[in-house]
Amino acid sequence: MSAHDLLERFGAQGRDFERTLLDDDWTRLEQYFATDAIYETLGPGGERFAGRSELLRALKRSVKNFDRRCHSRELVTTRGPDRVRDEVTREWACTFTLEGAPDLRIEGTERAVYRGDLIELLQERLRPESRELLNSWLSHNSSLLRSEPGHGRSPLGRP
């Protein structure tokens, strides 16, 4: 797959992720991941999910448990995406708003490793200072999170 095609595929998956956050049709994303794909969140408390179904369940759970409980979020790519061989990486920043709490801005990186046109490994990493900021923010503001999830979007998604 050419560099342009792989970057376009990465972008298409990101756009479809955004659509999925609005309508909750997670089957739309199946076309982007190998059946044996791995999803990892790296760093302290990181998790690993094996298989496309588990990967999509983990993303959906993350969105439901935090992102949709906030009032809004704004996600931007701060660097990239860049392609080297079969990998696409980008850096991102995401700002969450929650009524009664200060805005929360976290930053991280995303790495997608492809086999052909399918992602076989998706890794996310928060910057250490963002992880500390998130933990502090949650300790002070978690009681303000909406009990009924709204339609905020994940910091692991794409603009």
N, CA, C and O of each residue as an XYZ file, in Angstrom:
636
protein
N       0.849     -1.174      0.000
C       0.000      0.000      0.000
C       0.896      1.238      0.000
O       1.860      1.300      0.763
N       0.593      2.215     -0.838
C       1.427      3.414     -0.928
C       1.288      4.266      0.330
O       0.337      4.121      1.098
N       2.261      5.157      0.521
C       2.234      6.049      1.688
C       0.952      6.859      1.710
O       0.312      6.988      2.753
N       0.574      7.403      0.563
C      -0.645      8.210      0.491
C      -1.876      7.372      0.838
O      -2.742      7.815      1.592
N      -1.946      6.157      0.282
C      -3.092      5.292      0.543
C      -3.198      4.921      2.017
O      -4.296      4.906      2.575
N      -2.076      4.622      2.648
C      -2.097      4.246      4.051
C      -2.507      5.426      4.928
O      -3.257      5.250      5.889
N      -2.028      6.613      4.612
C      -2.433      7.803      5.368
C      -3.918      8.094      5.149
O      -4.609      8.513      6.077
N      -4.407      7.875      3.940
C      -5.830      8.077      3.670
C      -6.660      7.052      4.442
O      -7.718      7.386      4.976
N      -6.195      5.829      4.500
C      -6.895      4.778      5.244
C      -6.956      5.136      6.734
O      -7.990      4.961      7.378
N      -5.847      5.634      7.269
C      -5.783      6.076      8.657
C      -6.796      7.200      8.897
O      -7.526      7.190      9.888
N      -6.829      8.161      7.983
C      -7.785      9.268      8.097
C      -9.226      8.808      7.998
O     -10.087      9.304      8.725
N      -9.500      7.863      7.104
C     -10.862      7.342      6.945
C     -11.321      6.653      8.222
O     -12.470      6.805      8.637
N     -10.425      5.896      8.841
C     -10.787      5.231     10.097
C     -11.107      6.277     11.168
O     -12.044      6.110     11.948
N     -10.332      7.339     11.197
C     -10.595      8.409     12.160
C     -11.932      9.084     11.928
O     -12.669      9.357     12.875
N     -12.243      9.350     10.680
C     -13.541      9.970     10.365
C     -14.690      9.033     10.730
O     -15.714      9.477     11.250
N     -14.523      7.753     10.461
C     -15.571      6.799     10.820
C     -15.683      6.631     12.334
O     -16.773      6.376     12.845
N     -14.574      6.769     13.055
C     -14.639      6.744     14.510
C     -15.511      7.893     15.004
O     -16.338      7.708     15.896
N     -15.328      9.076     14.427
C     -16.141     10.236     14.817
C     -17.620      9.985     14.526
O     -18.469     10.328     15.349
N     -17.939      9.406     13.397
C     -19.336      9.080     13.071
C     -19.895      8.077     14.073
O     -21.046      8.182     14.496
N     -19.067      7.102     14.446
C     -19.487      6.077     15.400
C     -19.803      6.687     16.754
O     -20.735      6.249     17.429
N     -19.043      7.684     17.155
C     -19.312      8.329     18.438
C     -20.670      9.018     18.449
O     -21.295      9.161     19.499
N     -21.115      9.440     17.284
C     -22.410     10.108     17.200
C     -23.576      9.133     17.152
O     -24.619      9.381     17.757
N     -23.403      8.009     16.425
C     -24.542      7.103     16.248
C     -24.386      5.748     16.934
O     -25.306      4.931     16.902
N     -23.237      5.500     17.551
C     -22.976      4.277     18.321
C     -22.988      3.007     17.460
O     -23.246      1.921     17.980
N     -22.716      3.122     16.169
C     -22.632      1.955     15.290
C     -21.185      1.500     15.212
O     -20.456      1.880     14.296
N     -20.772      0.690     16.169
C     -19.381      0.258     16.275
C     -19.009     -0.753     15.205
O     -17.822     -0.977     14.965
N     -19.989     -1.370     14.555
C     -19.677     -2.318     13.476
C     -19.018     -1.607     12.300
O     -18.305     -2.239     11.520
N     -19.243     -0.320     12.164
C     -18.643      0.469     11.080
C     -17.113      0.375     11.107
O     -16.467      0.449     10.062
N     -16.545      0.216     12.287
C     -15.091      0.219     12.435
C     -14.441     -1.137     12.184
O     -13.217     -1.221     12.074
N     -15.226     -2.185     12.093
C     -14.670     -3.522     11.895
C     -13.776     -3.595     10.665
O     -12.758     -4.287     10.680
N     -14.146     -2.888      9.601
C     -13.414     -2.940      8.331
C     -11.975     -2.441      8.427
O     -11.187     -2.665      7.508
N     -11.620     -1.776      9.507
C     -10.286     -1.183      9.639
C      -9.305     -2.044     10.438
O      -8.106     -1.764     10.449
N      -9.799     -3.079     11.101
C      -8.948     -3.855     12.003
C      -8.886     -5.322     11.595
O      -9.891     -5.911     11.198
N      -7.698     -5.902     11.696
C      -7.535     -7.335     11.481
C      -8.314     -8.078     12.566
O      -8.497     -7.552     13.664
N      -8.771     -9.287     12.270
C      -9.539    -10.046     13.263
C      -8.716    -10.332     14.513
O      -9.269    -10.483     15.603
N      -7.382    -10.407     14.356
C      -6.507    -10.675     15.501
C      -5.791     -9.419     15.995
O      -4.742     -9.508     16.634
N      -6.353     -8.261     15.701
C      -5.734     -6.983     16.076
C      -5.553     -6.874     17.588
O      -6.300     -7.461     18.370
N      -4.538     -6.105     17.971
C      -4.221     -5.830     19.378
C      -4.403     -4.331     19.617
O      -4.008     -3.507     18.792
N      -5.002     -3.996     20.750
C      -5.124     -2.608     21.189
C      -4.456     -2.505     22.547
O      -4.781     -3.254     23.468
N      -3.511     -1.566     22.667
C      -2.795     -1.370     23.924
C      -2.834      0.090     24.336
O      -2.637      0.992     23.522
N      -3.093      0.301     25.621
C      -2.869      1.614     26.211
C      -1.582      1.458     27.001
O      -1.483      0.601     27.880
N      -0.610      2.277     26.691
C       0.726      2.140     27.257
C       0.913      3.041     28.467
O       0.225      4.051     28.611
N       1.836      2.674     29.326
C       2.134      3.464     30.515
C       1.535      2.813     31.745
O       0.968      1.723     31.666
N       1.661      3.489     32.895
C       1.124      2.947     34.155
C      -0.370      2.646     34.015
O      -1.136      3.471     33.517
N      -0.762      1.476     34.454
C      -2.170      1.093     34.368
C      -2.613      0.717     32.967
O      -3.807      0.569     32.708
N      -1.651      0.559     32.059
C      -1.985      0.234     30.678
C      -2.717     -1.091     30.568
O      -2.621     -1.953     31.441
N      -3.442     -1.231     29.486
C      -4.218     -2.440     29.244
C      -3.938     -2.956     27.837
O      -3.455     -2.224     26.974
N      -4.253     -4.240     27.623
C      -4.045     -4.872     26.322
C      -5.288     -5.685     25.992
O      -5.777     -6.459     26.815
N      -5.791     -5.500     24.773
C      -6.985     -6.208     24.329
C      -6.651     -6.905     23.019
O      -6.148     -6.278     22.087
N      -6.931     -8.206     22.947
C      -6.593     -9.004     21.777
C      -7.856     -9.374     21.012
O      -8.841     -9.829     21.593
N      -7.811     -9.173     19.710
C      -8.932     -9.499     18.844
C      -9.768     -8.264     18.544
O      -9.960     -7.397     19.397
N     -10.261     -8.204     17.307
C     -11.044     -7.043     16.865
C     -12.250     -6.804     17.758
O     -12.525     -5.656     18.108
N     -12.970     -7.834     18.136
C     -14.170     -7.655     18.970
C     -13.822     -7.056     20.324
O     -14.509     -6.154     20.802
N     -12.749     -7.559     20.947
C     -12.323     -7.025     22.250
C     -11.837     -5.585     22.120
O     -12.121     -4.746     22.974
N     -11.113     -5.311     21.059
C     -10.610     -3.962     20.791
C     -11.773     -2.978     20.703
O     -11.749     -1.926     21.343
N     -12.788     -3.316     19.914
C     -13.933     -2.418     19.748
C     -14.730     -2.288     21.042
O     -15.233     -1.209     21.353
N     -14.848     -3.374     21.795
C     -15.537     -3.293     23.099
C     -14.791     -2.361     24.050
O     -15.407     -1.593     24.789
N     -13.454     -2.434     24.026
C     -12.654     -1.572     24.906
C     -12.823     -0.104     24.528
O     -12.964      0.745     25.409
N     -12.811      0.204     23.249
C     -13.014      1.589     22.820
C     -14.400      2.087     23.212
O     -14.552      3.200     23.715
N     -15.396      1.259     22.980
C     -16.772      1.644     23.321
C     -16.912      1.880     24.822
O     -17.539      2.850     25.247
N     -16.326      0.991     25.622
C     -16.395      1.123     27.088
C     -15.711      2.416     27.555
O     -16.222      3.109     28.435
N     -14.566      2.732     26.968
C     -13.846      3.949     27.331
C     -14.685      5.188     27.042
O     -14.772      6.101     27.864
N     -15.287      5.206     25.886
C     -16.141      6.334     25.492
C     -17.321      6.467     26.442
O     -17.648      7.567     26.888
N     -17.962      5.337     26.749
C     -19.141      5.356     27.624
C     -18.781      5.772     29.050
O     -19.505      6.549     29.673
N     -17.671      5.259     29.563
C     -17.341      5.477     30.965
C     -16.753      6.843     31.285
O     -16.787      7.270     32.440
N     -16.218      7.532     30.293
C     -15.668      8.853     30.588
C     -16.155      9.914     29.605
O     -16.808     10.882     29.996
N     -15.842      9.730     28.368
C     -16.062     10.780     27.370
C     -17.514     11.238     27.274
O     -17.792     12.436     27.227
N     -18.419     10.298     27.245
C     -19.831     10.670     27.130
C     -20.399     11.207     28.435
O     -21.511     11.734     28.454
N     -19.662     11.083     29.507
C     -20.114     11.627     30.784
C     -19.662     13.077     30.954
O     -20.104     13.763     31.875
N     -18.781     13.540     30.064
C     -18.391     14.950     30.039
C     -19.369     15.694     29.138
O     -20.134     15.078     28.397
N     -19.340     17.004     29.206
C     -20.253     17.793     28.386
C     -19.759     17.934     26.951
O     -20.558     17.933     26.015
N     -18.458     18.053     26.778
C     -17.927     18.158     25.418
C     -16.447     17.820     25.430
O     -15.803     17.689     26.471
N     -15.945     17.688     24.203
C     -14.508     17.511     24.052
C     -14.104     18.023     22.686
O     -14.865     17.962     21.720
N     -12.886     18.530     22.635
C     -12.309     18.998     21.380
C     -10.977     18.297     21.202
O     -10.082     18.412     22.039
N     -10.857     17.572     20.105
C      -9.661     16.793     19.820
C      -8.968     17.380     18.598
O      -9.605     17.638     17.577
N      -7.657     17.589     18.711
C      -6.874     18.090     17.581
C      -5.605     17.264     17.430
O      -5.035     16.784     18.410
N      -5.182     17.111     16.201
C      -3.892     16.496     15.927
C      -2.849     17.594     16.027
O      -2.978     18.629     15.374
N      -1.825     17.386     16.828
C      -0.794     18.405     17.022
C       0.468     18.124     16.206
O       1.295     19.013     16.003
N       0.612     16.867     15.734
C       1.734     16.512     14.858
C       1.347     15.259     14.096
O       0.822     14.302     14.666
N       1.617     15.279     12.790
C       1.324     14.119     11.963
C      -0.015     14.258     11.275
O      -0.560     15.359     11.185
N      -0.544     13.164     10.795
C       0.023     11.828     10.907
C       1.251     11.649     10.006
O       1.373     12.271      8.950
N       2.147     10.784     10.462
C       3.371     10.467      9.741
C       3.416      8.965      9.497
O       2.979      8.169     10.328
N       3.948      8.600      8.349
C       4.063      7.184      8.008
C       5.520      6.792      7.853
O       6.292      7.489      7.195
N       5.896      5.671      8.462
C       7.190      5.036      8.256
C       6.887      3.560      8.021
O       6.371      2.875      8.904
N       7.208      3.084      6.838
C       6.917      1.700      6.432
C       5.440      1.388      6.637
O       4.588      1.991      5.985
N       5.125      0.458      7.529
C       3.736      0.032      7.743
C       3.120      0.644      9.005
O       2.120      0.138      9.514
N       3.716      1.737      9.512
C       3.226      2.380     10.728
C       2.804      3.820     10.455
O       3.439      4.536      9.682
N       1.719      4.224     11.108
C       1.268      5.616     11.071
C       1.205      6.091     12.517
O       0.633      5.418     13.375
N       1.799      7.259     12.785
C       1.779      7.829     14.128
C       1.264      9.255     14.072
O       1.336      9.923     13.040
N       0.752      9.700     15.186
C       0.343     11.096     15.332
C       0.369     11.455     16.808
O       0.294     10.592     17.682
N       0.477     12.756     17.061
C       0.336     13.286     18.411
C      -0.971     14.059     18.446
O      -1.382     14.638     17.440
N      -1.620     14.069     19.591
C      -2.916     14.718     19.707
C      -3.038     15.444     21.052
O      -2.280     15.195     21.989
N      -4.003     16.334     21.109
C      -4.390     17.008     22.350
C      -5.911     17.023     22.402
O      -6.576     17.245     21.390
N      -6.448     16.788     23.580
C      -7.894     16.737     23.738
C      -8.289     17.555     24.959
O      -7.712     17.406     26.036
N      -9.278     18.418     24.776
C      -9.789     19.237     25.875
C     -11.220     18.813     26.180
O     -12.087     18.823     25.307
N     -11.448     18.439     27.436
C     -12.779     18.055     27.900
C     -13.364     19.193     28.717
O     -12.647     19.886     29.439
N     -14.670     19.380     28.599
C     -15.362     20.344     29.449
C     -16.411     19.601     30.269
O     -17.037     18.644     29.813
N     -16.570     20.075     31.477
C     -17.550     19.520     32.395
C     -18.033     20.670     33.262
O     -17.238     21.350     33.911
N     -19.334     20.881     33.267
C     -19.896     21.993     34.038
C     -19.465     21.903     35.498
O     -19.608     20.860     36.138
N     -18.930     23.024     36.021
C     -18.503     23.092     37.410
C     -17.056     22.697     37.636
O     -16.562     22.756     38.762
N     -16.366     22.291     36.560
C     -14.966     21.864     36.687
C     -14.113     22.658     35.696
O     -14.617     23.119     34.672
N     -12.838     22.816     35.997
C     -11.963     23.455     35.011
C     -11.802     22.532     33.800
O     -11.892     21.310     33.916
N     -11.563     23.141     32.649
C     -11.323     22.334     31.460
C     -10.133     21.407     31.694
O      -9.183     21.757     32.394
N     -10.202     20.237     31.101
C      -9.134     19.253     31.203
C      -8.516     19.081     29.818
O      -9.196     18.679     28.873
N      -7.222     19.387     29.702
C      -6.503     19.192     28.438
C      -5.435     18.123     28.659
O      -4.547     18.267     29.499
N      -5.547     17.052     27.882
C      -4.561     15.984     27.949
C      -3.950     15.794     26.571
O      -4.562     16.122     25.554
N      -2.732     15.258     26.551
C      -2.015     15.057     25.297
C      -1.455     13.644     25.257
O      -1.162     13.035     26.286
N      -1.316     13.145     24.035
C      -0.784     11.803     23.890
C      -0.364     11.491     22.473
O      -0.326     12.362     21.604
N      -0.049     10.226     22.263
C       0.366      9.746     20.951
C      -0.452      8.519     20.582
O      -0.989      7.815     21.438
N      -0.524      8.296     19.301
C      -1.215      7.135     18.760
C      -0.321      6.501     17.705
O       0.312      7.201     16.915
N      -0.272      5.183     17.696
C       0.526      4.436     16.726
C      -0.330      3.303     16.176
O      -0.875      2.500     16.933
N      -0.442      3.245     14.848
C      -1.175      2.168     14.189
C      -0.203      1.420     13.285
O       0.445      2.024     12.431
N      -0.103      0.108     13.471
C       0.736     -0.740     12.634
C      -0.211     -1.533     11.728
O      -1.165     -2.160     12.189
N       0.081     -1.484     10.438
C      -0.792     -2.108      9.445
C      -0.227     -3.405      8.907
O       0.987     -3.581      8.803
N      -1.123     -4.301      8.570
C      -0.842     -5.493      7.769
C      -1.733     -5.314      6.544
O      -2.946     -5.511      6.612
N      -1.119     -4.938      5.427
C      -1.920     -4.571      4.264
C      -2.674     -3.295      4.583
O      -2.068     -2.282      4.934
N      -4.002     -3.337      4.463
C      -4.794     -2.136      4.778
C      -5.546     -2.258      6.098
O      -6.449     -1.469      6.375
N      -5.172     -3.252      6.917
C      -5.824     -3.454      8.209
C      -4.870     -3.159      9.357
O      -3.688     -3.500      9.300
N      -5.386     -2.529     10.388
C      -4.586     -2.270     11.584
C      -4.442     -3.578     12.354
O      -5.431     -4.227     12.695
N      -3.182     -3.956     12.624
C      -2.950     -5.157     13.434
C      -2.534     -4.796     14.863
O      -2.624     -5.625     15.769
N      -2.077     -3.553     15.059
C      -1.691     -3.088     16.389
C      -2.033     -1.607     16.500
O      -1.598     -0.794     15.683
N      -2.814     -1.267     17.519
C      -3.147      0.126     17.807
C      -2.681      0.403     19.227
O      -3.091     -0.268     20.174
N      -1.811      1.412     19.360
C      -1.280      1.771     20.677
C      -1.575      3.236     20.971
O      -1.461      4.097     20.098
N      -1.953      3.498     22.203
C      -2.215      4.850     22.690
C      -1.377      5.078     23.935
O      -1.229      4.186     24.770
N      -0.831      6.275     24.052
C      -0.040      6.614     25.230
C      -0.325      8.065     25.616
O      -0.195      8.978     24.800
N      -0.717      8.257     26.878
C      -0.824      9.611     27.414
C       0.564     10.080     27.803
O       1.380      9.286     28.271
N       0.840     11.355     27.615
C       2.089     11.898     28.136
C       2.048     11.788     29.660
O       0.983     11.940     30.258
N       3.193     11.526     30.298
C       3.192     11.363     31.766
C       2.543     12.533     32.502
O       1.793     12.325     33.456
N       2.824     13.755     32.068
C       2.223     14.915     32.748
C       0.716     14.959     32.543
O      -0.012     15.445     33.410
N       0.234     14.453     31.396
C      -1.213     14.391     31.158
C      -1.859     13.335     32.034
O      -2.970     13.530     32.528
N      -1.173     12.214     32.232
C      -1.698     11.160     33.109
C      -1.854     11.707     34.530
O      -2.872     11.467     35.180
N      -0.850     12.439     35.011
C      -0.924     13.048     36.347
C      -2.056     14.064     36.426
O      -2.802     14.097     37.404
N      -2.178     14.886     35.398
C      -3.230     15.892     35.357
C      -4.614     15.234     35.354
O      -5.510     15.676     36.074
N      -4.789     14.190     34.555
C      -6.062     13.469     34.490
C      -6.407     12.873     35.850
O      -7.539     13.008     36.315
N      -5.454     12.224     36.482
C      -5.716     11.627     37.799
C      -6.103     12.680     38.829
O      -7.023     12.467     39.618
N      -5.413     13.801     38.827
C      -5.737     14.884     39.756
C      -7.126     15.453     39.456
O      -7.925     15.677     40.365
N      -7.399     15.682     38.171
C      -8.693     16.225     37.754
C      -9.816     15.295     38.194
O     -10.831     15.748     38.724
N      -9.635     13.991     37.976
C     -10.656     13.023     38.371
C     -10.861     13.005     39.884
O     -11.994     12.891     40.352
N      -9.781     13.117     40.650
C      -9.929     13.080     42.110
C     -10.728     14.270     42.623
O     -11.371     14.183     43.670
N     -10.693     15.375     41.897
C     -11.420     16.575     42.322
C     -12.788     16.727     41.667
O     -13.646     17.431     42.199
N     -13.010     16.078     40.518
C     -14.210     16.386     39.729
C     -15.058     15.189     39.318
O     -16.072     15.369     38.642
N     -14.680     13.984     39.701
C     -15.428     12.813     39.229
C     -16.892     12.834     39.662
O     -17.745     12.282     38.967
N     -17.192     13.454     40.787
C     -18.586     13.511     41.240
C     -19.451     14.371     40.315
O     -20.678     14.280     40.351
N     -18.819     15.201     39.494
C     -19.560     16.053     38.571
C     -19.869     15.372     37.242
O     -20.691     15.860     36.466
N     -19.211     14.246     36.981
C     -19.456     13.542     35.720
C     -20.916     13.135     35.642
O     -21.494     12.665     36.623
N     -21.501     13.316     34.485
C     -22.907     12.968     34.301
C     -23.105     11.468     34.515
O     -22.303     10.651     34.063
N     -24.184     11.123     35.209
C     -24.473      9.699     35.417
C     -25.034      9.083     34.148
O     -24.827      7.897     33.891
N     -25.726      9.857     33.369
C     -26.239      9.393     32.081
C     -25.300      9.887     31.001
O     -25.204     11.090     30.757
N     -24.606      8.961     30.353
C     -23.660      9.379     29.309
C     -24.338     10.197     28.228
O     -25.431      9.867     27.768
N     -23.665     11.280     27.830
C     -24.110     12.088     26.707
C     -23.410     11.622     25.462
O     -23.213     10.422     25.273
N     -23.038     12.529     24.624
C     -22.353     12.152     23.386
C     -21.034     12.868     23.214
O     -20.715     13.320     22.114
N     -20.251     12.982     24.292
C     -18.886     13.460     24.169
C     -18.079     12.446     23.383
O     -18.597     11.378     23.057
N     -16.839     12.743     23.069
C     -16.044     11.824     22.279
C     -14.731     11.492     22.958
O     -14.248     12.233     23.814
N     -14.168     10.374     22.565
C     -13.010      9.816     23.220
C     -11.718     10.569     22.938
O     -11.530     11.077     21.833
N     -10.811     10.649     23.936
C      -9.504     11.222     23.661
C      -8.672     10.281     22.800
O      -7.605     10.673     22.329
N      -9.123      9.076     22.587
C      -8.389      8.115     21.780
C      -8.879      8.106     20.351
O      -8.361      7.380     19.502
N      -9.896      8.930     20.095
C     -10.390      9.045     18.728
C      -9.566     10.013     17.916
O      -8.504     10.449     18.360
N     -10.025     10.347     16.768
C      -9.287     11.238     15.894
C     -10.149     12.411     15.459
O     -11.373     12.293     15.400
N      -9.508     13.570     15.146
C     -10.286     14.704     14.636
C     -10.777     14.425     13.245
O     -11.451     15.264     12.648
